[in-house]
Amino acid sequence: TQTINNMHAYGCTSLGPALLASIELAGRNRGSKVVLCTDGEANQGLTGSKFYGEAADFAKKKGVMISILSIKGDRCNLKELGALSMSTRGSVMKIDPNLLGTEFNKISK
C-alpha cells in the first residue's frame, strides 16, 4: 500500500474499461474531453499499444479529446498513454501530487 496525502493506493488498476466507458459517456456531446488521471500502470484487463490505438480511434470517432494527468514518481506508461492523448489532440502532464488540484483545473479549461 502506498500513501500520498492521506490517500491509500492498493490493488490492481483496470484502466481500459473505465477509459472506454468515459469515452462513450463523453461522446454524447462531441467536443468533450476525458481527463484520465492515473497513479501508475494499468496492470489488469485491457492494456497495450493495440488497445490504446483502438481507444484513440474510438475517441476520434466520438469527437472526444483525451488528456492524461499522471503523478510524478509513478510507473505510468506515458509512451502508450501519451500516444493515445496526442492522437486525440489532448495533453500529457506529469505533476507533483501536491499540485493535483491546480493542474487539474488547468487541464479542464
Helices and strands as residue ranges (DSSP letters): E 2-4, E 7-9, H 15-26, E 33-38, H 49-62, E 65-71, H 78-87, E 92-95, G 97-99, H 100-108
